[in-house]
Amino acid sequence: MGKSKAQSTGKEKLAGFFYVFLVFLVASVVCSFILFFSGSDYRFAQSKQTALVQMERVSSFRKVQNSYIKEIEKINDDVNQMNPGLNASQEKRDLNYAIGELGKIYTINKHDDRYRIFALLSRYFELKLFDREQLYSSQKNIERFEAALERCRNGLESLSNK
C-alpha cells in the first residue's frame, strides 16, 4: 500500500497499450470504411466521367473557336476597311449578315457560356461599324458647317467692303 499513484504496474501499462491500440484500430476501420467501401466507387467514377465530359466540351469549343477565327479576322478587316462614304449597300448587308451569323453561334449553343464570346464579338463589330458610320457622318457635318461658315464670313466681308 505504500505505492504512489505516479507509478504503474506492467499490467496497467499493457492494458493502456491495448486500450489505445483498440481505439486506433476502431477509428482506422471506420475511416477506411467511409473512404473506401461506402459506395465511393460510384462517386469517383462519376467525377471522372464529369471530368471527361468537361474535357470533351473544352476540346469541342476549341475546335469551334479555331474554325471561326479566320471568319472573325475577315469581319474585323472588313469593318476596318469599310468606307461609310461609299454607297456600298450590298457590302454593308453582307457584313451585317456575317456579323449576325457570328452572333447566332451563341444562340445555338446557349447552354454553354463559353460560346457567349461569339455574341460579344458580334455586338462589338456592330458597334464598331456603327461608330465608324457616326464618325464619318459627324466629320461630314463639321465640313459642311465649316463651308457654310466660310461662305457666311465671305458674304459678311463683301457686305462690309461695299
C-alpha positions in Angstrom: 0.0 0.0 0.0 3.0 2.2 0.0 2.8 2.5 -3.8 2.5 6.0 -5.2 -0.1 6.9 -7.8 2.5 8.0 -10.3 3.9 4.5 -10.7 2.0 2.0 -12.7 2.5 -1.7 -12.9 3.2 -3.7 -16.0 -0.4 -4.9 -16.2 -1.7 -1.4 -16.2 0.8 -0.4 -18.9 -0.3 -3.4 -21.0 -4.0 -2.6 -20.5 -3.4 1.1 -21.5 -1.5 0.0 -24.6 -4.3 -2.4 -25.7 -6.9 0.3 -25.0 -5.1 2.9 -27.2 -4.4 0.2 -29.8 -8.1 -0.8 -29.8 -9.3 2.9 -30.2 -6.8 3.4 -33.0 -7.9 0.2 -34.8 -11.6 1.1 -34.5 -11.0 4.6 -35.8 -9.0 3.3 -38.7 -11.6 0.7 -39.6 -14.4 3.3 -39.5 -12.4 5.8 -41.6 -11.4 3.1 -44.1 -15.0 2.0 -44.4 -16.2 5.6 -45.0 -13.4 6.4 -47.5 -13.2 3.2 -49.5 -16.2 1.0 -49.1 -19.3 3.1 -48.7 -20.3 3.5 -52.3 -17.4 5.7 -53.1 -16.6 3.9 -56.3 -19.7 5.4 -57.9 -18.7 8.9 -56.7 -15.2 8.5 -58.1 -16.4 7.2 -61.4 -18.9 10.0 -61.6 -16.3 12.6 -61.0 -14.1 11.0 -63.6 -16.9 10.9 -66.1 -17.7 14.5 -65.4 -14.1 15.5 -65.9 -14.0 13.6 -69.2 -17.2 15.3 -70.4 -15.8 18.7 -69.4 -12.6 17.9 -71.3 -14.6 17.0 -74.3 -16.6 20.2 -74.1 -13.4 22.2 -73.9 -12.0 20.4 -76.9 -15.1 20.9 -79.0 -15.1 24.6 -78.0 -11.5 25.0 -79.1 -12.3 23.3 -82.4 -15.3 25.7 -83.0 -13.1 28.7 -82.0 -10.4 27.7 -84.4 -12.9 27.1 -87.2 -14.3 30.6 -86.8 -11.0 32.5 -86.2 -10.5 33.3 -89.9 -14.1 34.5 -90.3 -13.7 36.8 -87.3 -10.4 38.2 -88.7 -12.2 38.7 -92.1 -15.1 40.5 -90.4 -12.6 42.7 -88.5 -10.7 43.6 -91.6 -13.9 44.4 -93.5 -15.1 46.6 -90.7 -11.8 48.4 -90.6 -11.7 48.9 -94.3 -15.4 49.9 -94.7 -15.7 53.4 -96.1 -19.0 54.8 -94.9 -18.8 57.5 -97.6 -19.3 55.0 -100.3 -22.8 53.9 -101.1 -22.0 50.2 -101.0 -25.2 48.8 -99.5 -24.5 45.3 -100.7 -21.2 45.2 -98.9 -22.9 46.6 -95.7 -25.6 44.0 -96.0 -23.0 41.2 -96.4 -21.0 42.5 -93.5 -24.1 42.7 -91.3 -25.1 39.2 -92.3 -21.7 37.8 -91.4 -21.8 39.7 -88.1 -25.3 38.2 -87.4 -24.1 34.7 -88.3 -21.3 35.1 -85.8 -23.8 36.1 -83.1 -26.1 33.2 -84.0 -23.4 30.7 -82.8 -24.2 31.7 -79.2 -27.9 31.4 -79.6 -27.4 27.9 -80.9 -25.1 26.9 -78.0 -26.8 28.9 -75.2 -26.3 26.1 -72.8 -22.5 26.7 -72.7 -21.5 30.2 -71.6 -18.1 29.9 -73.3 -19.9 30.5 -76.6 -21.0 33.9 -75.4 -17.8 35.3 -76.7 -19.2 35.0 -80.2 -22.3 37.1 -79.2 -20.0 39.7 -77.6 -17.7 39.8 -80.7 -20.8 40.2 -82.9 -22.0 43.1 -80.8 -18.5 44.6 -80.8 -18.4 44.5 -84.6 -21.9 46.0 -84.8 -20.9 48.9 -82.5 -17.6 49.4 -84.3 -19.3 49.6 -87.7 -21.9 52.0 -86.2 -19.2 54.1 -84.6 -17.4 54.4 -87.9 -20.6 55.5 -89.7 -21.4 58.0 -86.9 -17.8 59.4 -87.0 -18.0 59.8 -90.8 -21.3 61.5 -90.5 -20.1 63.8 -87.8 -17.0 64.7 -89.9 -19.1 65.4 -92.9 -21.4 67.6 -90.8 -18.4 69.5 -89.5 -17.1 70.0 -93.0 -20.5 71.3 -94.2 -20.7 73.6 -91.2 -17.2 75.0 -91.8 -18.0 75.5 -95.5 -21.2 77.3 -94.6 -19.4 79.4 -92.0 -16.7 80.3 -94.6 -19.5 81.4 -97.1 -21.1 83.4 -94.3 -17.8 85.2 -93.5 -17.1 85.9 -97.2 -20.6 87.3 -97.6 -20.1 89.4 -94.5 -16.8 90.7 -95.7 -18.2 91.6 -99.1 -21.1 93.5 -97.5 -18.7 95.4 -95.2 -16.4 96.3 -98.2 -19.3 97.9 -100.1 
